[in-house]
Amino acid sequence: MPTAKSPCKNCPDRYVGCHGQCDSYQTWKAKYSEWTESVSTKRKKEIAPCKFMQDNSAKRKKRRN
């Protein structure tokens, strides 16, 4: 996992709007975005069976009422 803190903190070359030109930030952002996407995908796969059971339970309750 890449660190959650961006390289901008305490950067001596930091100025307003530097994210567009900072190679260090862009590299970090790409890795961080890739990591968050993979975590999100993994969570969705893990939650799918539970969500299926919840949906079926709700459908059965509706039919009973």
Helices and strands as residue ranges (DSSP letters): G 18-20, H 23-64
